[in-house]
């Protein structure tokens, strides 16, 4: 079966550091697009009872869309203000 993307939240710029990062309304799946004009990094920091730890980072090429899975309380952020994310789900 073909999977379709279910839009749940509006697209917004991801923060550019941990302090400015977003949960995107406790999203567990995030659609991310890099519109920066260059490669950018996307990071997810795991939520813990004492803050955030276990930061994982990947490079997202320019003009690329990727879907990231995270826990609802985890923070997602990017190296560029022109990397945007939206809370999504999948149907079908």
C-alpha positions in Angstrom: 0.0 0.0 0.0 1.1 3.5 -0.7 1.8 5.6 2.4 0.7 9.3 2.4 1.9 12.1 4.6 -0.8 13.5 7.0 -0.2 17.2 7.8 -0.8 17.8 11.5 1.1 21.0 12.2 2.2 24.1 10.3 5.7 24.3 8.9 8.1 26.5 10.9 11.8 27.3 11.1 13.6 25.0 13.4 15.8 26.7 16.1 19.5 26.9 15.4 20.7 25.5 18.8 19.5 23.4 21.7 18.1 26.4 23.6 16.1 27.5 20.5 15.1 24.0 19.4 11.5 22.8 19.0 9.3 19.9 20.0 6.9 21.0 17.3 3.9 20.4 19.4 5.3 17.2 20.8 5.7 15.7 17.3 6.9 12.1 17.0 7.3 12.4 13.2 8.8 15.5 11.7 9.0 16.4 8.0 12.1 18.6 7.5 13.1 20.6 4.4 16.4 22.3 3.9 16.0 25.6 2.1 19.4 27.1 3.2 21.2 26.9 -0.2 23.8 24.6 1.3 24.2 21.4 3.3 22.8 21.9 6.9 22.8 19.7 10.0 19.7 18.5 11.8 20.0 17.5 15.4 17.7 15.7 17.8 18.3 15.9 21.6 16.8 13.2 23.7 14.7 14.4 26.6 15.7 13.0 30.0 14.5 13.6 33.6 17.5 16.0 34.1 17.4 17.9 30.8 18.5 16.8 27.3 21.3 14.4 26.3 22.3 12.0 23.6 22.3 14.5 20.7 22.2 12.8 17.3 23.2 14.9 14.2 23.0 14.2 10.5 23.7 16.3 7.4 20.7 17.2 5.2 21.7 18.3 1.7 20.1 21.5 0.3 16.6 21.2 -1.2 16.1 17.8 0.5 13.1 16.6 2.4 13.6 14.0 5.2 11.3 12.5 7.8 12.6 12.2 11.4 11.1 10.1 14.2 11.6 11.3 17.7 9.9 11.1 21.1 7.3 13.9 21.7 9.5 15.7 24.3 12.7 15.5 22.2 14.1 18.7 20.8 14.9 19.1 17.1 17.0 21.9 15.7 19.3 22.7 12.7 22.4 24.6 11.8 20.4 27.1 9.6 17.3 29.2 10.2 16.2 28.2 6.7 15.7 24.6 7.7 12.0 24.1 8.4 10.0 21.4 10.1 6.3 20.3 10.4 4.5 17.8 12.6 3.3 15.0 10.4 1.9 11.5 10.5 1.4 8.7 7.9 -1.8 7.2 6.5 -2.5 4.3 4.3 
